[in-house]
Amino acid sequence: MKKIIQITILTLMLGAWGCKKDSEFLDVKPISILDNEQAFSDPAQVLSILANLYNRQIDFSTVKDWASMADFSESFPSENGRAYIVQRNSWGFGEWGINWFDSYAYIRELNLFLIRAEAAKTLSASDKARFLAEARFLRANFYFEVVKRMGGVPLILEPMLYDFKGDPTYLQKARSKESEIYDFVISEAEAIKGFLPSDANTKSRASKGAALAMEVRAALYAGSIAKYGVNSAQVSLPGGEVGIPASMSNAYYTIALKAAKEIISGSAGTYALYNSKPNLSENFASIFLDKNNNPESIFIEDFKLKSGKVHGFTVVNQPRYGAEEEEGGRLNPSLNLVQAFEKLDNTYAAIPANDILGNPIYYTDQTDIFAGRDARLAGTVILPGTEFKGRKVDIWAGYQLADGSIITGDDRGAQKTLPGTSTPVQVVGFDGPVSGKEFTAQSGFYIRKYLDPSPGAGSRGTNSEVPFIRYRYAEVLLNAAEAAFELGDKGAAALYMNQVRARAGLIIPLTAGEITFDRIVHERRVELSFEGHILFDMKRWRIAQQVWDGNAMSVSNLVSNIGQATKRNTQPYGLWSYKIHNPGNLNNGKWVYKIVLPALVTGTNRFQLGNYYSTIDDNVRTNNPKIVRQPNQ
């Protein structure tokens, strides 16, 4: 009987279809696909479309891409497949660029979203206004990411359609001026901020705070390119596609400061510096872990366990010893960066491995050498002798004997017999450093920022849901400080900067007279390390070719001129600790440190003038002859 019913139903269906004309049959709408009117009739459905667009924003040096953090001599890549980072002698002109066709496909989808959302008939006015503002934010933020890399590009604000008549030239658009792209980003932020929620708890969607933070950063970038572009006048194009006139700098700095003040005043929501833990280093590390009670984060890329969107930053970078699945150890911050964290008396100083006569300093505890430093150091870097997840990291390079010779091993936790003893003992840390041994702390340090201590976060089967913070309040304060400094108000600059520094235990306020360009550069480097800023900061200030000048570094270069904005930084150095074995001597069992250049570091970072703006592929320019070539390439 069941079979008969099935056949009858099928017969009726075939008959019904057979009665339709061919044209009518082709017009039957598939039930699994929504047309534009249906898709934009339900706020939940619109939000799901928008979520896909959020997920396709581009960033640089994020928790999804640890290897880009291992560059610029700020760290060492302890993975053999990434050793090329410290063995090359220059960057290619295509580094840090965009996929042109994918980028404009994304822009087209944003433009289509705006048209379809505007045409939606059943959305409430408030829903429609917010959705439109969010899409415009995503489009503006994307153009900002593009202009940082490429300079001026065609500014396409509506979908472009080919008419299939054989002549595509009407679709070919020239590059806009670099200033015009920045102006677009700024004007969009102003236009949409009133339609976005003034809510500091809105983190993963656009808010008024996010729009203003984007405006602040974009205006600051434009202002500095205008001001400092004169230092590299050849990094420009006659049509303005690259380079911004110096006369425009103050206007941009003024815009940046005004937008920053709007955030600081609270009109976009109640943002504040994160201050939830008494231990200042732990407090700083927690900024990047706490997404439920964090007044500092403004706009984030969020992740969620068991949602299909997680990341493995902790898996590949956690201290390897005792880690889940014995995995990790890849990102090793350099001594170059570690020594940049100043002393609590506001002075710069090298990490003191030796006294002024060159004699080794003996330390009772491994951590003593780092005492009295900016608390952000231990919140950014896992130092020898400190803990992660309640376990002390085992970072030490070997034993030093009375005659200065070294006993060490070629594998993690290797054992050997020391002179005067008969039983083998461990002679190198389970976290290394072991020269050339991947996944050990070859610089003597591990990364701390972004590492998730939650159970399972270090396992490939679970991963982490720690967010990546795209905009945060501390950066807004530093942006305000820089803009005020450039406008001649050093007092205001000191006020903004001192708030950030006090949180790190630097409680002696800087005076207006102490605010210099060097201070601005230094403060951003230590506060914002591994957050994707250093490359674009060096580029916008036009000092990249000085910092990464292609010359090898000596130890003297390394430890001198700390705090100078243009200090050479071409090779990542390390600092290795050794335990003294000298029975009967007062220093037996104490620690000494040695500055080392990791053996795999054979290259030097050289930034060429052609690196300021990434290459536009030949196939792009062939398809559109109006796209002019980048300078110095």
BAMARVO-768108 format. One line per field, with one value per residue (C-alpha): residue number from 1; x, y, z. Coordinates in steps of 0.02 Angstrom, whole numbers. Last residue first. Layout:
// BAMARVO-768108
num = (NUM, ...);
px = (X, ...);
py = (Y, ...);
pz = (Z, ...);
This chain:
// BAMARVO-768108
num = (633, 632, 631, 630, 629, 628, 627, 626, 625, 624, 623, 622, 621, 620, 619, 618, 617, 616, 615, 614, 613, 612, 611, 610, 609, 608, 607, 606, 605, 604, 603, 602, 601, 600, 599, 598, 597, 596, 595, 594, 593, 592, 591, 590, 589, 588, 587, 586, 585, 584, 583, 582, 581, 580, 579, 578, 577, 576, 575, 574, 573, 572, 571, 570, 569, 568, 567, 566, 565, 564, 563, 562, 561, 560, 559, 558, 557, 556, 555, 554, 553, 552, 551, 550, 549, 548, 547, 546, 545, 544, 543, 542, 541, 540, 539, 538, 537, 536, 535, 534, 533, 532, 531, 530, 529, 528, 527, 526, 525, 524, 523, 522, 521, 520, 519, 518, 517, 516, 515, 514, 513, 512, 511, 510, 509, 508, 507, 506, 505, 504, 503, 502, 501, 500, 499, 498, 497, 496, 495, 494, 493, 492, 491, 490, 489, 488, 487, 486, 485, 484, 483, 482, 481, 480, 479, 478, 477, 476, 475, 474, 473, 472, 471, 470, 469, 468, 467, 466, 465, 464, 463, 462, 461, 460, 459, 458, 457, 456, 455, 454, 453, 452, 451, 450, 449, 448, 447, 446, 445, 444, 443, 442, 441, 440, 439, 438, 437, 436, 435, 434, 433, 432, 431, 430, 429, 428, 427, 426, 425, 424, 423, 422, 421, 420, 419, 418, 417, 416, 415, 414, 413, 412, 411, 410, 409, 408, 407, 406, 405, 404, 403, 402, 401, 400, 399, 398, 397, 396, 395, 394, 393, 392, 391, 390, 389, 388, 387, 386, 385, 384, 383, 382, 381, 380, 379, 378, 377, 376, 375, 374, 373, 372, 371, 370, 369, 368, 367, 366, 365, 364, 363, 362, 361, 360, 359, 358, 357, 356, 355, 354, 353, 352, 351, 350, 349, 348, 347, 346, 345, 344, 343, 342, 341, 340, 339, 338, 337, 336, 335, 334, 333, 332, 331, 330, 329, 328, 327, 326, 325, 324, 323, 322, 321, 320, 319, 318, 317, 316, 315, 314, 313, 312, 311, 310, 309, 308, 307, 306, 305, 304, 303, 302, 301, 300, 299, 298, 297, 296, 295, 294, 293, 292, 291, 290, 289, 288, 287, 286, 285, 284, 283, 282, 281, 280, 279, 278, 277, 276, 275, 274, 273, 272, 271, 270, 269, 268, 267, 266, 265, 264, 263, 262, 261, 260, 259, 258, 257, 256, 255, 254, 253, 252, 251, 250, 249, 248, 247, 246, 245, 244, 243, 242, 241, 240, 239, 238, 237, 236, 235, 234, 233, 232, 231, 230, 229, 228, 227, 226, 225, 224, 223, 222, 221, 220, 219, 218, 217, 216, 215, 214, 213, 212, 211, 210, 209, 208, 207, 206, 205, 204, 203, 202, 201, 200, 199, 198, 197, 196, 195, 194, 193, 192, 191, 190, 189, 188, 187, 186, 185, 184, 183, 182, 181, 180, 179, 178, 177, 176, 175, 174, 173, 172, 171, 170, 169, 168, 167, 166, 165, 164, 163, 162, 161, 160, 159, 158, 157, 156, 155, 154, 153, 152, 151, 150, 149, 148, 147, 146, 145, 144, 143, 142, 141, 140, 139, 138, 137, 136, 135, 134, 133, 132, 131, 130, 129, 128, 127, 126, 125, 124, 123, 122, 121, 120, 119, 118, 117, 116, 115, 114, 113, 112, 111, 110, 109, 108, 107, 106, 105, 104, 103, 102, 101, 100, 99, 98, 97, 96, 95, 94, 93, 92, 91, 90, 89, 88, 87, 86, 85, 84, 83, 82, 81, 80, 79, 78, 77, 76, 75, 74, 73, 72, 71, 70, 69, 68, 67, 66, 65, 64, 63, 62, 61, 60, 59, 58, 57, 56, 55, 54, 53, 52, 51, 50, 49, 48, 47, 46, 45, 44, 43, 42, 41, 40, 39, 38, 37, 36, 35, 34, 33, 32, 31, 30, 29, 28, 27, 26, 25, 24, 23, 22, 21, 20, 19, 18, 17, 16, 15, 14, 13, 12, 11, 10, 9, 8, 7, 6, 5, 4, 3, 2, 1);
px = (2990, 3035, 2858, 2705, 2640, 2489, 2320, 2240, 2304, 2171, 2183, 2370, 2386, 2301, 2401, 2562, 2525, 2514, 2667, 2659, 2690, 2833, 2933, 2999, 3102, 3194, 3185, 3333, 3320, 3482, 3519, 3616, 3509, 3506, 3643, 3544, 3641, 3685, 3695, 3751, 3671, 3736, 3643, 3684, 3709, 3889, 3922, 3994, 4119, 4133, 4067, 4083, 3939, 3855, 3686, 3675, 3546, 3532, 3485, 3437, 3465, 3347, 3436, 3400, 3348, 3449, 3391, 3284, 3163, 3297, 3239, 3394, 3540, 3664, 3638, 3609, 3734, 3869, 3816, 3848, 3709, 3720, 3672, 3514, 3445, 3293, 3276, 3333, 3231, 3078, 3091, 2952, 2839, 2697, 2808, 2880, 2705, 2637, 2766, 2756, 2567, 2506, 2468, 2632, 2695, 2565, 2620, 2807, 2821, 2690, 2784, 2950, 2886, 2803, 2955, 3072, 2958, 2979, 2878, 3003, 2969, 2785, 2834, 2831, 2742, 2837, 2712, 2781, 2692, 2617, 2448, 2545, 2615, 2445, 2385, 2552, 2529, 2368, 2429, 2600, 2519, 2408, 2562, 2654, 2525, 2621, 2499, 2615, 2618, 2428, 2413, 2539, 2455, 2283, 2348, 2424, 2256, 2164, 2291, 2254, 2067, 2074, 2050, 2078, 2079, 2099, 1988, 2035, 1927, 2065, 2103, 2000, 2064, 2228, 2262, 2340, 2172, 2114, 2110, 2114, 2286, 2266, 2424, 2375, 2530, 2653, 2780, 2928, 3105, 3286, 3301, 3302, 3155, 3126, 3006, 3148, 3321, 3450, 3543, 3453, 3366, 3286, 3110, 3159, 3306, 3485, 3609, 3496, 3601, 3708, 3776, 3962, 4011, 4175, 4148, 3965, 3889, 3768, 3580, 3477, 3316, 3280, 3410, 3587, 3655, 3753, 3916, 3999, 4177, 4208, 4350, 4238, 4106, 3952, 3803, 3672, 3552, 3410, 3221, 3116, 2954, 2882, 2710, 2554, 2477, 2631, 2766, 2925, 3105, 3157, 3040, 2873, 2850, 2705, 2641, 2817, 2874, 2715, 2767, 2901, 3061, 3126, 3180, 3228, 3398, 3319, 3210, 3336, 3360, 3524, 3601, 3786, 3842, 3973, 4125, 4128, 4200, 4032, 3949, 3886, 3716, 3626, 3472, 3513, 3451, 3320, 3264, 3088, 3131, 3034, 3159, 3117, 3045, 3155, 3270, 3142, 3118, 3299, 3315, 3200, 3028, 3022, 2869, 2873, 2873, 2719, 2663, 2694, 2515, 2454, 2606, 2721, 2875, 2823, 2793, 2639, 2664, 2590, 2439, 2413, 2390, 2278, 2118, 1932, 1783, 1690, 1572, 1633, 1734, 1702, 1809, 1790, 1874, 1873, 1819, 1830, 1928, 1970, 1813, 1845, 1728, 1674, 1818, 1959, 2108, 2196, 2183, 2232, 2416, 2419, 2338, 2458, 2601, 2521, 2486, 2336, 2214, 2064, 2130, 2087, 2100, 1931, 1785, 1613, 1515, 1534, 1505, 1626, 1741, 1888, 1796, 1753, 1928, 1999, 1889, 1951, 2132, 2126, 2037, 2166, 2308, 2229, 2214, 2392, 2461, 2376, 2514, 2638, 2552, 2507, 2605, 2558, 2413, 2451, 2460, 2647, 2685, 2772, 2909, 3045, 3013, 3074, 3099, 2965, 2841, 2857, 2719, 2595, 2623, 2606, 2440, 2369, 2413, 2341, 2181, 2162, 2195, 2072, 1938, 1950, 1934, 1783, 1695, 1736, 1671, 1509, 1490, 1529, 1501, 1621, 1635, 1468, 1491, 1557, 1386, 1355, 1262, 1288, 1180, 1265, 1437, 1388, 1428, 1580, 1659, 1618, 1703, 1863, 1873, 1837, 1967, 2096, 2052, 2061, 2230, 2305, 2241, 2118, 2182, 2103, 1944, 1922, 1740, 1707, 1851, 1760, 1719, 1651, 1466, 1445, 1365, 1483, 1410, 1497, 1423, 1431, 1561, 1720, 1870, 2007, 2166, 2277, 2416, 2441, 2467, 2395, 2270, 2203, 2176, 2088, 1982, 1930, 1886, 1779, 1687, 1660, 1597, 1480, 1412, 1385, 1298, 1179, 1137, 1108, 994, 895, 867, 809, 692, 614, 648, 498, 533, 718, 784, 918, 971, 987, 1089, 1204, 1229, 1275, 1409, 1477, 1478, 1571, 1700, 1729, 1752, 1868, 1977, 1975, 2033, 2173, 2243, 2322, 2500, 2606, 2756, 2746, 2901, 3003, 3084, 3271, 3420, 3340, 3399, 3295, 3125, 3195, 3195, 3007, 3009, 3132, 3012, 3079, 3039, 3136, 3059, 3054, 3182, 3052, 2974, 2908, 2740, 2705, 2730, 2593, 2453, 2280, 2314, 2344, 2492, 2398, 2211, 2085, 1895, 1812, 1726, 1628, 1556, 1496, 1418, 1325, 1237, 1191, 1130, 1018, 940, 908, 834, 709, 653, 826, 845, 667, 685, 856, 796, 813, 878, 823, 645, 706, 595, 494, 527, 604, 445, 341, 444, 430, 241, 174, 56, 200, 252, 80, 82, 251, 192, 33, 133, 254, 109, 31, 195, 222, 44, 62, 224, 143, 0);
py = (2455, 2627, 2698, 2588, 2567, 2661, 2577, 2659, 2514, 2400, 2218, 2234, 2330, 2190, 2057, 2149, 2133, 2289, 2283, 2335, 2514, 2563, 2413, 2502, 2617, 2462, 2383, 2272, 2147, 2051, 1869, 1731, 1707, 1517, 1518, 1626, 1787, 1772, 1885, 1784, 1773, 1713, 1618, 1558, 1377, 1405, 1590, 1582, 1451, 1282, 1188, 1286, 1243, 1407, 1394, 1472, 1592, 1636, 1807, 1816, 1931, 1962, 2043, 2206, 2328, 2487, 2628, 2754, 2792, 2800, 2716, 2608, 2700, 2562, 2381, 2306, 2410, 2359, 2177, 2197, 2211, 2168, 2304, 2292, 2462, 2401, 2546, 2673, 2609, 2597, 2780, 2850, 2887, 2800, 2651, 2624, 2633, 2515, 2382, 2402, 2399, 2219, 2182, 2093, 2242, 2376, 2441, 2416, 2485, 2620, 2692, 2692, 2783, 2922, 2936, 2955, 3089, 3183, 3204, 3241, 3427, 3397, 3301, 3113, 3054, 2944, 2802, 2683, 2533, 2473, 2556, 2716, 2708, 2711, 2858, 2945, 2946, 3045, 3177, 3188, 3223, 3356, 3444, 3420, 3524, 3564, 3491, 3342, 3310, 3319, 3193, 3077, 3085, 3058, 2905, 2843, 2866, 2779, 2639, 2614, 2608, 2460, 2429, 2265, 2152, 1969, 1862, 1714, 1567, 1439, 1266, 1110, 959, 1045, 1057, 1210, 1290, 1128, 1197, 1388, 1468, 1559, 1638, 1805, 1899, 1783, 1747, 1638, 1690, 1630, 1677, 1494, 1455, 1279, 1228, 1205, 1155, 1264, 1301, 1223, 1350, 1248, 1224, 1060, 1161, 1108, 1010, 885, 776, 620, 542, 529, 704, 801, 872, 866, 707, 737, 746, 822, 911, 967, 905, 949, 962, 1085, 1101, 1270, 1326, 1480, 1403, 1385, 1291, 1361, 1245, 1242, 1342, 1382, 1393, 1273, 1370, 1366, 1285, 1371, 1395, 1492, 1532, 1635, 1575, 1628, 1765, 1736, 1896, 2018, 2030, 2006, 2158, 2258, 2277, 2404, 2349, 2346, 2165, 2082, 2017, 1951, 1826, 1686, 1695, 1715, 1818, 1830, 1978, 1932, 2047, 2174, 2315, 2406, 2249, 2108, 2029, 2191, 2200, 2359, 2522, 2655, 2771, 2808, 2769, 2606, 2541, 2534, 2394, 2408, 2274, 2139, 2198, 2182, 2030, 1946, 1869, 1682, 1624, 1438, 1352, 1244, 1063, 932, 868, 983, 1074, 1009, 1082, 1163, 1337, 1392, 1456, 1327, 1271, 1444, 1522, 1380, 1473, 1446, 1469, 1306, 1350, 1222, 1356, 1535, 1662, 1850, 1976, 2128, 2310, 2421, 2322, 2421, 2399, 2212, 2107, 1964, 1967, 1934, 1856, 2000, 2123, 1980, 1993, 2172, 2124, 1980, 2102, 2226, 2098, 2176, 2117, 2206, 2365, 2371, 2549, 2629, 2637, 2696, 2721, 2829, 2993, 2937, 3089, 2978, 2920, 3097, 3153, 3025, 3094, 3271, 3216, 3122, 3263, 3389, 3273, 3263, 3451, 3472, 3355, 3427, 3549, 3406, 3342, 3156, 3019, 2880, 2897, 3083, 3100, 3135, 2976, 2968, 2880, 2987, 3121, 3008, 3128, 3241, 3101, 3136, 3264, 3198, 3015, 3066, 3153, 3011, 2883, 2990, 3018, 2830, 2788, 2914, 2873, 2687, 2723, 2833, 2696, 2567, 2679, 2710, 2522, 2392, 2213, 2101, 2215, 2291, 2306, 2484, 2537, 2695, 2591, 2636, 2756, 2913, 2848, 2823, 2988, 3032, 2862, 2874, 3044, 2978, 2823, 2927, 3057, 2918, 2854, 3030, 3061, 2912, 2986, 2876, 2743, 2744, 2651, 2527, 2475, 2588, 2499, 2333, 2334, 2170, 2205, 2092, 2233, 2212, 2271, 2371, 2368, 2537, 2627, 2589, 2694, 2639, 2623, 2750, 2681, 2492, 2425, 2557, 2599, 2421, 2412, 2580, 2521, 2374, 2487, 2594, 2444, 2365, 2530, 2553, 2378, 2419, 2584, 2498, 2364, 2495, 2602, 2451, 2386, 2557, 2585, 2413, 2290, 2246, 2337, 2303, 2420, 2496, 2322, 2268, 2418, 2410, 2223, 2245, 2371, 2253, 2111, 2220, 2265, 2080, 2046, 2197, 2117, 1946, 2023, 2126, 1994, 2114, 2163, 2132, 2076, 2100, 2209, 2066, 2087, 2094, 1995, 1826, 1712, 1770, 1746, 1598, 1502, 1480, 1295, 1262, 1325, 1434, 1599, 1736, 1896, 2085, 2070, 2132, 1959, 1826, 1916, 1876, 1693, 1695, 1714, 1674, 1761, 1918, 1996, 2093, 2109, 2080, 2083, 1927, 1869, 2031, 2000, 1827, 1902, 2026, 1886, 1808, 1978, 1995, 1825, 1873, 2039, 1952, 2033, 2049, 1868, 1859, 2013, 1956, 1782, 1641, 1472, 1303, 1312, 1332, 1458, 1393, 1509, 1375, 1272, 1423, 1449, 1265, 1269, 1180, 1032, 909, 975, 935, 766, 726, 775, 672, 521, 539, 548, 394, 297, 337, 290, 125, 84, 117, 0);
pz = (-422, -356, -375, -396, -575, -639, -657, -811, -918, -841, -893, -917, -753, -658, -749, -706, -520, -413, -303, -121, -67, 48, -10, -165, -54, 3, 176, 213, 354, 376, 338, 426, 582, 597, 727, 847, 886, 1068, 1222, 1373, 1544, 1711, 1845, 2019, 2072, 2126, 2142, 2317, 2257, 2343, 2193, 2030, 1915, 1867, 1781, 1608, 1536, 1352, 1283, 1100, 951, 805, 656, 563, 698, 677, 792, 697, 839, 973, 1133, 1150, 1070, 1115, 1165, 993, 896, 1021, 1004, 818, 690, 506, 384, 279, 328, 425, 546, 416, 270, 382, 436, 326, 476, 384, 341, 515, 589, 456, 495, 684, 699, 680, 863, 903, 1001, 1037, 1207, 1180, 1003, 1026, 1174, 1082, 928, 1030, 1143, 994, 922, 1085, 1244, 1381, 1382, 1417, 1572, 1586, 1742, 1865, 1886, 1757, 1832, 1667, 1701, 1732, 1555, 1469, 1572, 1549, 1361, 1363, 1484, 1400, 1232, 1311, 1377, 1212, 1118, 959, 832, 805, 992, 1002, 859, 942, 1112, 1035, 943, 1106, 1194, 1052, 1059, 1243, 1202, 1084, 899, 806, 957, 906, 1013, 1124, 1068, 1073, 1005, 1046, 950, 911, 1098, 1178, 1214, 1296, 1472, 1468, 1480, 1313, 1244, 1162, 1227, 1313, 1174, 1222, 1267, 1262, 1078, 1027, 1142, 1074, 935, 812, 870, 782, 942, 1090, 1201, 1264, 1330, 1415, 1480, 1458, 1567, 1656, 1769, 1741, 1901, 1938, 1991, 1995, 1821, 1767, 1694, 1551, 1524, 1383, 1432, 1254, 1132, 1082, 1257, 1364, 1456, 1434, 1469, 1575, 1677, 1830, 1729, 1643, 1638, 1501, 1394, 1512, 1483, 1587, 1603, 1777, 1779, 1845, 1672, 1618, 1743, 1753, 1769, 1595, 1529, 1442, 1341, 1326, 1504, 1571, 1472, 1502, 1683, 1631, 1714, 1892, 1889, 1723, 1779, 1938, 1843, 1839, 2027, 2119, 1980, 1941, 1833, 1704, 1689, 1548, 1651, 1656, 1725, 1616, 1574, 1615, 1499, 1404, 1476, 1440, 1578, 1641, 1824, 1808, 1680, 1496, 1390, 1235, 1308, 1268, 1089, 1033, 1146, 1023, 1049, 1011, 913, 878, 1047, 1032, 1040, 1175, 1146, 1285, 1346, 1481, 1399, 1235, 1301, 1202, 1023, 904, 1006, 1081, 910, 851, 808, 827, 711, 685, 826, 952, 1042, 991, 901, 892, 779, 890, 895, 1049, 1177, 1333, 1439, 1455, 1559, 1445, 1321, 1441, 1352, 1264, 1407, 1522, 1474, 1539, 1704, 1725, 1707, 1826, 1962, 2049, 1915, 1839, 1760, 1574, 1512, 1486, 1365, 1418, 1259, 1104, 1198, 1333, 1324, 1273, 1118, 1062, 1109, 988, 849, 881, 892, 727, 637, 697, 644, 471, 454, 515, 382, 227, 180, 172, 13, 21, -65, -185, -307, -302, -492, -490, -392, -225, -129, -209, -78, 60, 205, 131, 163, 348, 362, 234, 279, 462, 434, 330, 461, 601, 501, 474, 656, 724, 595, 631, 816, 778, 681, 814, 954, 860, 849, 717, 769, 865, 1017, 1064, 1253, 1237, 1171, 1074, 944, 760, 662, 728, 680, 498, 414, 519, 490, 305, 294, 373, 262, 107, 152, 173, -1, -72, 9, -83, -245, -337, -454, -626, -668, -809, -822, -972, -1057, -1059, -1246, -1309, -1295, -1143, -1041, -892, -727, -590, -416, -329, -223, -318, -264, -382, -277, -190, -82, -91, 85, 199, 61, 65, 253, 246, 99, 208, 353, 238, 166, 336, 407, 258, 289, 473, 434, 313, 440, 575, 468, 408, 583, 644, 497, 519, 380, 272, 110, 79, -57, 55, 109, -72, -126, 26, 8, -175, -127, 4, -121, -247, -115, -85, -271, -272, -141, -223, -387, -312, -195, -73, -29, 127, 24, -165, -172, -103, 67, 86, 148, 176, 316, 463, 380, 282, 447, 429, 381, 521, 653, 793, 705, 798, 863, 844, 705, 577, 565, 684, 700, 517, 561, 695, 567, 636, 802, 699, 613, 478, 456, 318, 333, 265, 425, 438, 264, 314, 470, 360, 268, 436, 497, 346, 384, 564, 510, 393, 231, 154, 102, 37, -73, -133, -183, -60, -119, -51, -122, -299, -390, -536, -683, -793, -780, -830, -987, -1033, -1011, -861, -876, -869, -699, -630, -711, -642, -469, -487, -543, -397, -275, -352, -349, -165, -121, -214, -122, 47, 0);
